[in-house]
């Protein structure tokens, strides 16, 4: 299916730009044409995901095949170690399908190669420059993420030396998400409170200026779905 944006009025884009200027975060609802958004939702059910987390040496990708090879007590011990590490340190646990890196390596499936090309085309990047008021936006990297029950991402601000990140983005692909399922994109204020939180919404693009302290709250054990998104950063070159 050919990637396509929905129509966005100048008034809508002005409102997004104004909110970003005031708070550093905003939402653009109904980003994609509905048939294409639904196409991505369906395709996002089938990729092979890695589980990503941190160890003392830094980021680690754990293949699904390796995890399935573990004995139940080994998987339980790994999960407990990840949760314990989150008590005092930066930590995360979620599933990842690195579509941008796979495109770079020539291994991406056509649906994701088409999406990455679309995200780096003038239609999308031009829209992002207009919505943010940031003329330096020239590149969008991307990954497909899936937060299942118990998954989380603790406090961080997306700073990465040499990456030229201007804005982070999260495009929701899960319809019907409930606030009490967790998985909220939570923004932290100077007093250590949650100043605001965005609930995952289907075909809504969340934008946040880098750096900005934020987290993804743990997905509840009662959640009725996985929190699936296309995420990445709008970058200068």
PyMOL commands that set and color helices and strands:
alter all, ss='L'
color gray80, all
select helices_A, chain A and resi 10-23+34-43+64-69+72-85+99-105+110-119+122-132+179-181
alter helices_A, ss='H'
color red, helices_A
select strands_A, chain A and resi 25-28+50-55+58-63+92-97+139-140+143-147+152-156+165-172+185-188+194-198+205-209+214-216+227-235
alter strands_A, ss='S'
color yellow, strands_A
deselect
rebuild
show_as cartoon
